[in-house]
Amino acid sequence: DDTEYDLINPKNNQVVGQLRARKVFDLIVKMAWETGDPGLWFIDKTNHSPANPLQGLMIIEATNPCGEQPLFPMDVCNLGSIALVRFVRKEGNKYSIDWDGIKRTVRLAVHFLDNVIDVNPYPLPEIMDLAHKIRRIGLGIMGWADMLVYLGIPYASDEACKLAEEVQGFINKIGHDESERLAEARGSFPLWNQSIYKDQKP
């Protein structure tokens, strides 16, 4: 409707200004086209989603510089990536995905990243304290485009989108399963009973 909307300070809920929605949206589109930034992040939706596992206790205020990991104040996420191109195997004249290799690597990576929490030299004691209380890790991927080349799948295709869901879903499932195994062996993270997961299997 080309109307103005309020800019609200989240710390005190006071209106601090107004902007015209259409002008802001046009600027977002222009800058995304020219530079790839800004990415859009909806902080209220994030704080009411599983991205905030400590709803009611802490509020997510920012993301890491890459924008993929919402963080609390004094928070950190130890990150790692799996090089998918390493899990393409040749069978005759065709390439396929080594699912067993990905599975083994996800389990090893989750275990490794959990160990990193304990040995990482954090720059502030507050960061070290929170890192140990919530034990946040992040396992991503790289080499997706290279994998698609080997598999003969066009990057911007429905087949690639379907495979992306399958690969990421597989990594997510195995990663969560390995986290559960670690919790059984080492105990759940210290703030478990104050988290959104408290009524689930620790």
C-alpha positions, -999 to +999 in steps of 0.1 A: +000+000+000+031+022+000+025+031+036+049+038+065+057+014+093+071+019+127+107+012+137+106-002+172+135-005+196+133-042+208+149-033+241+121-010+253+094-014+225+094+024+218+089+038+183+121+054+172+112+063+136+092+054+105+101+043+070+081+038+038+077+001+032+079+002-006+110+024-006+128+000+018+118-030-002+130-014-035+163-006-018+167-042-005+160-056-040+184-031-056+213-039-032+207-076-034+210-075-071+241-052-071+260-068-042+243-099-029+235-081+004+216-077+026+203-111+034+169-108+051+166-121+086+134-119+107+145-117+143+110-121+159+103-152+139+137-166+148+131-161+185+098-180+184+113-209+165+136-238+173+165-215+163+161-202+198+163-233+220+162-212+252+129-193+246+119-173+277+154-175+291+175-157+264+168-137+233+187-140+200+200-106+190+223-112+160+238-138+137+274-147+130+290-127+101+278-153+075+242-149+087+234-186+090+236-190+128+214-169+151+232-162+183+226-150+219+247-122+234+282-136+241+273-167+221+294-188+197+289-217+173+317-240+165+313-247+128+325-274+104+318-284+068+316-317+049+332-316+014+305-334-005+326-339-036+347-363-015+317-386-014+312-392-051+322-426-062+326-440-098+308-471-107+316-481-142+309-450-163+286-434-138+290-415-105+269-420-074+268-407-038+287-427-011+259-425+015+278-447+040+308-425+038+287-394+045+271-412+074+304-421+090+318-386+084+287-368+099+290-389+130+328-382+133+323-345+126+296-341+153+318-359+178+348-337+167+328-305+170+315-314+204+352-319+215+361-285+200+337-268+225+360-280+253+394-271+237+386-239+219+404-208+232+375-184+236+384-147+237+362-139+268+352-159+299+315-150+292+317-166+258+334-197+272+308-200+299+278-198+275+295-221+250+298-248+276+263-243+289+245-247+255+272-267+236+261-253+202+277-267+170+270-263+134+278-288+106+275-276+070+285-286+036+307-274+007+314-288-027+277-290-036+282-277-072+311-300-077+290-330-067+263-320-091+288-318-119+300-354-113+264-366-111+255-348-143+227-328-126+222-292-137+226-268-107+194-249-113+171-279-118+143-295-100+164-326-097+192-307-079+166-292-055+152-326-047+187-340-042+196-311-019+166-319+003+176-355+004+213-349+012+206-322+038+178-342+053+202-372+056+230-351+072+205-335+096+190-369+107+224-385+112+238-354+130+209-353+154+212-390+161+249-386+169+241-357+192+216-380+210+243-407+213+268-381+228+241-369+252+236-405+264+274-409+269+283-375+282+251-361+295+229-334+279+240-298+277+237-280+311+208-257+301+187-287+287+161-284+315+155-248+306+154-254+268+125-262+244+138-298+244+133-304+281+102-327+276+120-347+248+145-375+251+177-360+266 
